[in-house]
Amino acid sequence: MVLEAVRDALQVHAPQLPPACSDEAIASLVSEFWLGMEFARLIGGSAEQARHEKALDAVEQLLMLLEAGSARTGVTDPGR
C-alpha cells in the first residue's frame, strides 16, 4: 500500500530526486519510520516520541509544498 502511494505521488508531483531515491527506497523509509514510531510509543519513549512528532510535522510541510507546487503548475491527480 505504501509503495503504491509513493508511486502515485511521484507520478503526480514528479520531483527531481537523486537516482538512489527510488519509489521502493522511499516506501521503505516511510514504512520503517512508521514502525519505529509505533515501537517507541509502545515502550513509552517520550523523547523519541517528540522527535517523531517533529519529523511528522516536517513531512506534512513537505507534502504541502508538493501540493502547492502542483497547484501552481496545473498538475492534477489523475485519480481524482
Phi, psi and omega in degrees: 000317180295316180300318178297318179295320178295316179300316178299314181296319179294324179291317182290314188267337178044053179290153177276104183242153175297154181305328181292343181271062179286167178300321180292321179295317180295317179298321178295317178299315179298313182296315181294321176300313182298317178298317178297320179295316179295320178298315180299322178294322180294322181270357174079029179280095185292323178294317178295320179299319179296320178295321178295320179297320177296321178295319177297320177298319179296318178295320178300316179295320178298314179296323178295321176295318178298315179297317180296320178297320178294322180294321181291326183268356179082009177284130179236158178286119182295344181276355182265000000 
